[in-house]
Amino acid sequence: YQRRVHGIQQDFMEAKQALSPSKESQKEPSEINFTFILGPPGSGHLAHSSKVAQLFGYEYLCVDELIQEEISAGTKYSAQIEDCLREGQQVPDEIVVSLVERAIRKFKSKHVLLDNFPKTINQGMMIESMFGECRLLIHLTTELEILLEKAFAEEEPHENVEEAKEYISHEIEEFENAAEPVIHYYDQFGKLRELDCGPPTPEVFQNLVKCMFPQVCLVIGPNYSGKTEISTYLADRTNMTYLNFQAFAAKNEFIKIRSKPELIVQELIKHLRSEPNTRVIIDNFPESLKQMEFYCANAVVPY
């Protein structure tokens, strides 16, 4: 995976240099943890992505909006981008990646959510080679009829309803065909999470929030049971992050809330929101049923 990621940077260097970002924007950032979200028309990915990014404290970038801003700015690439969109073609990877790179270099957070990106495997690999690996690719999808209904509801009223539905159906089909290889690629590395966007909007958002959390394995046991040794060994062998809840809760910053189950678990949840690994083993947790109930209600059910 790493060899493939680092082997394609040269393909877009010409477009990258042509965009000529300022010296300030050229500074090398620390490694960034990416979450990619893909969704066809009607999936609600745009509204959901911005809200979940705000909730988790992530930097947010909608690539479709970025492209439209480039057109409006009247740059040397505006005409080329407009031609591609008018002819129903993908904007060249080199241009898309250069625009995304320029925007990312202005971010301060190490956690970034990219909406409707990557459009191609190469786009994802290029960005990862520059900044850091994608931790998750979340794909919002559902049955075609539901997508059509939702997408049509978002559109302005049309005189020819059937013609409008046919156009939207074509847009959905084109998206899914283009996204299929990207989805398959990230699925190979265990980074894909499929999300049904058919239910009502509030339910979809709550499910998206759960998708953003790492999968968690909880380990409890009496003293001298060997649970810590087993947990650290398992984490090392399966590439999971090991977290000892007792050590976490004993931090000086949590002294005042240590005895309050809901507050200390809330701090744990905040910590997991910024965890780059998608799988975590938590040792010595939960300490009580109340902690477990609060965690499951506000994060994700452990496996």
N, C-alpha and C positions, 0 to 999 in steps of 0.2 A: 504493500500500500504506500509506504513512505517513498520507495523508489519511483513508483509511478507518479506520485505527487511532485517530486522534485525534478522529474525528467522533462517537464513540459513548459518551464518558465520562459524559455527562449522564444516560444511562439508568439508572445504578445509584447515583446520588448519595444518594437517599433511604435506601436500605438501608445504604449505607456510613455515613451519619451516625447511623443508628439503632443500629449496633453500637458506636459511641462508643469507639474505642480510646483508650488513655491518651495523655497528651501525649508521653511518651517514645517510644511506638510511632508517633507521627505524624511524626517526623523524616523528612525526605526522604533516601532512600538514593541512592548513586551508581548509575549505570546498571547493570542486572543482565543477565547473559547466561543465557537460559533454554534448557533442553532439556526437551521434552515427550515423554512416553512413553504410548502407548495400547496396550491389549491386552485381548482378550476373556477370559472365564473359560477356564482351561486353558492360557493362554499363559505363565503364570509371571511376568508382568510385575512383580508385587509383590516377589517374592524377588530377581529380577534387578536391578530398579531400585535397591533399597537397597544392594545389594552394589557395583554399578558407581558409585554416587554416592560411596560410601566410598573406593573405589579412586582415583577422580579428585579427591577432596577437595571434592566439591560439597555444598552444603546439599541436604537431601532432604525432600520433602513428599509424602505420599500423601493425595490429596484425599478419597478414600473414607473413610480413617481420620479425617480432619479433620471430616468431616460426622458421623460416628458420635460423635466426641468432643463435638460441639456438641449432639447429642441427649442424651447422658449428662449434660451440664452443666445441662440444664433451663433454657435461656434462652428468651426470648420467641419464638425461631424454632424451638425444638425440636418443638413440636406441628405446625407447618406443614411442617417437613422430614419428620417421621414420616408425615404424611398423604400427602405426595407419594410417598414410597417405598412405602407400603402400597398406593397406587392405581396403582403402576407408572409414575409420572410423573417427569420430571426435576425436580430441585430448581431453583427459579428462578435464573437467571444472576446476578441482583443479590446474592442471598444467598451463592452459591458464591464469587463474586469477592470479596465483602467478607471472607469467612472466610479466603480465600487471601491477600488483601492484608494482613490483620492478622498472619498467620503470617510472611509474607515480611519485614515490617518489623522483625522480631526477629532476622533472619539477619545474620551478619557478612560472609559471603563474597559475592562478586559473581557467583558461579556457582551456579545453582539447578537442580535436577532435580525436575520435577513429574510424579508418577506418576498415570496415568489422568486426565490433564488436557491440553487442554480438552474438555469434553463437547460444547460448541457452539462455533461460530466466534466468536460474540460474547464468550464467556468468554476465549478466547485474546487477542482484540483488546483487551479491557478491561485485562487484566493487562499486555500489552505497552505500552499507552498510558501506564501509570503507571510502569513500571520499566525497560523496554528490550525489544528484539526477541528473539523466539525464534530460536535458531540452528539447531535441528533439531527435527523431529517424527519420532520413531521408532515405527513401527507393527509390533507383533508379531502375526503371524498364520500360519495354516497350514490344511491341509485340515480340514473339519468333523469327520470321524471321529477324527482325532488329537486335536483340541481336546476332543472329548467324552470320549475315553479318559483324557486327562490331568486334565480337570476332575473327572471322576467319581472318579478315584483320590484326589483331594484332599478329597472329601466324606466325611462320616460314613457308615457302612453304612446302607443303606436296605432296608426290607422289600419295597417295590415298586420293583424295579430299573428297569423300563421307564418307570414314571411319573417317576422321578428323572431318567433320561436325557432324557425329553421336556422336563422343566422346564429342564435345563441347556442343551439345544439351543435352546429358546426364548430363554434369556438371551443366548446367543451371537449369535443372529440379531438380537435387539434391539440389542445393542451395535454390531454391524457396521452396521446400518441408521443408527443415530445417529451413528456415527463417520465414515461415508462422506463427507458434505459437509465435515467438518473436514479429513479426509485430502486430499480434492481441493483444498481451499482452499490448504493449505500446499504441496502439490505444484506449484501454479502458480508459486510463488516459489523452486522448487528446494530446498525445505527438508525434503522427505519422504525418509525412508529406510525401506524395507520390510525386515523381518527375519523369516525363517522360524523359527518356534519349535517346529517338528516334531522336530528331532534331539534327542538326549539333552541333559539339562540343562547339563552342563559345556560342551558344544559351543555351545549357544545363548548361554551367558554370554560365551564367548570372542568369538563373532560380534558380540554387543552391544558389547563393549569396542571392537572394530574400528569399529563404526558411530559410536562417540562421537568418534573421531579425525577431524580434518579430512582431506579429500582432499589429497594432496601431489603436486606436480610437482617433480622434481629436475632441476637444471641444472648440468652440468659442462662444462669446456672449458679449453684452455690460456690462458695470459696473453695479453692483447691480442686475444682472439677476439671481444670484444664481448658476452660472455654476460651480464655484469652489466647493461649498458644494455638488452639485449633482455629480460632477466628483469624489471627494474623497469618497463619499458614495458608488457610483457604483464600484469603484476600490476595496473598502473593501469587499463588498458583493460578488464580482465575482473573487476575488483573482488576481486582476490585479495590476500592478505597476502604481502608480500615479506620474506624472511628470509635474511640472508647468514650462512652457517654459520661462516665464518672469523671474522667479527666477533663472532658469538655465543660461539664457543669461546675467543676471546681475552679474555673478561671476567676481571677479577682473581679473582673467586670460583672460577674453574675452572683456575687456574694449576697446582695440584697434580695435576689429573687430565687435563690437556690431552693428554698423550702416551699415555693409556690409552683405546683406541678404544671399548670397551664402556661405560666410565663416562661419557665425554663424550657419547656417543649417548643414554645413559640420561637425561642432563640435558636433551637436546633433546626426548626423548619427554615428559618432565615438563612442559616448556614448551608443547608442542603440546596437552597435556591441558587447558590453560587458555586456549587460543586461541579467541576468540569467532568468528572467521571460519571457515567450513566448507571453504575452499579456500586452500592456502598454496603459494607457490613458494619452494623452498629453493635458494639459489645456493651453489655450491662444496661440494655434498654429493651423494654420499659421497666421502670422500677415499681410501677403501680398500674392498676387497671385504669385509673383516671388519666394517667399520662398516655396510655395506649389509645383510649377513646378520643382524646383531644388530638392526638397525632393523626389518627385515621380520618377524623372529620375535617382536618385542615390541610392534609398533605395527600399521601397515597397509601393504600393498603399494602403492607409488606407482603413479599412472596416467600 
